[in-house]
Amino acid sequence: MRWLARKETYVGMWKEGLQEGHGVHTWYISDPSSTGSALWQQQNSYDGEWSKGKRNGRGSFFYADGSRYEGLWKDNLKHGNGVFHFADGSVYTGPFVEDRLVNYKPHDTPSIGAMDLPLYIDDLLELDEDAPQQLSAIRN
């Protein structure tokens, strides 16, 4: 089903005119009626279970910025256990209540010694027999 005026599509099961069972709903940010390379590039999408036209049960929501949520839904809201992958690469695993993270504390960025430089995954070394020399060179 396509709603061009609303820039949405749905592929999945229906019951009495409402989304029911498994389906994929996509909200397009760019104009789906356009042509060329921009067609369908920016989008949010949900792939999961539906009940009475609402996200209910297990499903995954993919955001245009690269973040995503995988977990339980109730009446279109994240509700229950889930995992949220933020666009910056950080991850929250735990309970959600009515679309909100429960007891979420942003992680502290690991640092190196007194210099207090942020440590990113790309900065990690693959340790081998030269590891002590590599680490010594970083500290100096």
C-alpha positions in Angstrom: 0.0 0.0 0.0 1.3 3.5 -0.9 0.2 6.8 0.5 2.0 9.2 -1.9 0.5 12.3 -0.3 1.8 11.2 3.1 5.1 9.8 1.6 4.5 6.3 3.2 4.4 2.7 2.2 3.3 -0.5 3.9 4.0 -4.0 2.9 2.5 -6.6 5.1 -0.6 -8.2 6.5 -4.0 -6.5 7.0 -7.2 -7.2 9.0 -10.4 -5.2 8.7 -8.5 -2.4 6.9 -5.8 -2.1 9.6 -2.2 -3.3 9.7 -2.2 -6.7 11.5 0.5 -9.4 11.9 4.0 -8.8 10.4 4.7 -5.8 8.1 7.1 -3.1 7.1 6.0 0.5 7.2 8.3 3.2 5.7 8.1 6.9 6.1 10.0 8.7 3.3 11.7 12.0 4.0 12.5 12.7 0.3 9.7 12.8 -2.3 8.7 9.3 -3.3 7.3 10.6 -6.6 10.6 12.2 -7.7 13.1 10.5 -10.0 16.8 10.1 -9.9 19.3 9.2 -7.3 17.5 11.0 -4.4 14.5 8.7 -4.7 13.8 6.8 -1.4 17.1 7.7 0.2 16.0 9.3 3.4 13.5 7.3 5.4 12.4 5.9 8.7 11.0 2.4 8.7 9.5 -0.1 11.1 9.8 -3.9 10.5 7.8 -5.9 12.9 4.5 -6.9 14.5 1.3 -4.9 14.2 -2.0 -5.1 16.0 -5.1 -3.0 15.1 -3.0 -0.6 13.0 -0.4 0.1 15.7 3.1 -1.2 16.4 2.6 -3.9 19.0 4.9 -6.8 19.9 8.4 -7.3 18.7 9.9 -5.0 16.0 12.8 -2.9 14.8 12.6 0.8 13.9 15.3 2.3 11.7 15.8 6.1 11.8 17.1 8.2 8.9 20.1 9.3 11.0 21.3 5.7 11.3 20.1 5.0 14.8 17.8 2.1 15.4 15.6 0.4 18.1 15.1 -3.3 18.4 12.6 -4.6 21.0 9.1 -4.5 22.3 6.3 -2.1 21.3 2.9 -1.3 22.8 0.4 1.0 21.0 3.1 2.6 18.8 5.5 3.3 21.7 8.7 1.5 22.7 7.6 -0.4 25.8 9.4 -3.3 27.4 12.9 -4.6 26.9 14.8 -3.3 23.9 18.1 -2.1 22.5 18.6 1.4 21.1 21.7 2.0 18.9 22.4 5.8 18.8 23.7 7.4 15.7 27.0 8.1 17.5 27.6 4.4 18.0 26.6 4.2 21.7 24.1 1.6 22.8 21.4 1.4 25.5 20.1 -2.0 26.5 17.3 -2.2 29.0 13.7 -1.3 29.7 11.5 1.3 28.0 8.3 2.7 29.3 6.0 4.7 27.0 8.8 5.5 24.5 11.3 6.5 27.2 14.5 4.9 28.3 14.4 3.8 32.0 17.3 4.8 34.2 19.4 5.8 31.2 22.8 7.3 32.1 24.9 8.4 29.1 28.1 6.4 29.2 31.3 8.0 30.2 33.8 8.2 27.4 36.8 6.2 28.3 40.0 8.2 28.6 43.7 7.6 28.4 45.6 8.6 31.6 45.8 12.1 32.9 45.5 13.6 29.4 41.8 12.8 29.5 41.5 12.2 25.7 38.5 10.4 24.5 39.1 6.8 23.4 37.2 5.7 20.3 37.0 2.1 18.9 39.0 3.2 15.8 41.8 4.2 18.2 42.2 0.7 19.6 45.3 -1.2 18.6 45.4 -4.8 17.6 47.9 -6.1 20.1 50.7 -8.3 18.8 54.3 -9.1 20.0 55.2 -5.4 19.5 52.4 -4.2 21.8 54.6 -2.9 24.7 56.5 -0.7 22.2 53.3 0.5 20.6 51.8 1.4 23.9 55.0 3.1 25.1 55.1 5.2 21.9 51.5 6.4 22.5 52.2 7.5 26.1 55.2 9.5 25.0 
